[in-house]
Amino acid sequence: MTFLEAENEEKLLSFYRDNRFSQFDTRQTASDTDETHELVQLLRLL
């Protein structure tokens, strides 16, 4: 099993989908400046 998190960018997510990863969740993160952004969690069974 391979797990990764990626920025929520369509070109990047499309690459992972083309390589048989499946999205299963998202996660909000905070930086030092208290800005939040979303990471997409992907999974692939080998």
C-alpha positions as CSV (number, residue, x, y, z in Angstrom):
1,M,0.0,0.0,0.0
2,T,1.3,3.5,-0.9
3,F,-0.1,6.6,0.8
4,L,0.6,10.2,-0.1
5,E,-0.6,13.7,0.3
6,A,-0.6,16.2,-2.5
7,E,-1.6,19.8,-3.0
8,N,-5.1,20.2,-4.3
9,E,-4.0,21.0,-7.9
10,E,-5.9,19.5,-10.8
11,K,-2.8,18.8,-12.9
12,L,-1.1,17.0,-10.0
13,L,-4.1,15.0,-9.0
14,S,-4.7,14.0,-12.6
15,F,-1.2,12.6,-12.7
16,Y,-1.8,10.5,-9.6
17,R,-5.2,9.3,-10.9
18,D,-3.6,8.3,-14.2
19,N,-1.1,6.2,-12.1
20,R,-3.9,4.3,-10.3
21,F,-4.0,6.3,-7.1
22,S,-7.4,6.8,-5.5
23,Q,-8.4,9.8,-3.4
24,F,-9.9,8.8,0.0
25,D,-9.8,12.0,2.1
26,T,-8.5,15.6,2.6
27,R,-6.7,17.3,5.4
28,Q,-6.5,21.0,6.4
29,T,-3.1,22.2,7.4
30,A,-1.9,25.4,9.0
31,S,1.4,27.2,8.4
32,D,3.4,29.5,10.7
33,T,1.3,32.4,9.4
34,D,-2.0,30.6,10.3
35,E,-2.9,30.3,6.7
36,T,-4.7,27.0,6.0
37,H,-4.6,24.9,2.8
38,E,-6.0,21.6,1.8
39,L,-4.0,18.4,1.1
40,V,-5.6,15.6,-0.8
41,Q,-4.8,12.1,0.6
42,L,-4.3,9.4,-2.0
43,L,-3.9,5.6,-1.8
44,R,-2.7,2.9,-4.1
45,L,-2.7,-0.8,-3.5
46,L,0.3,-2.6,-5.0
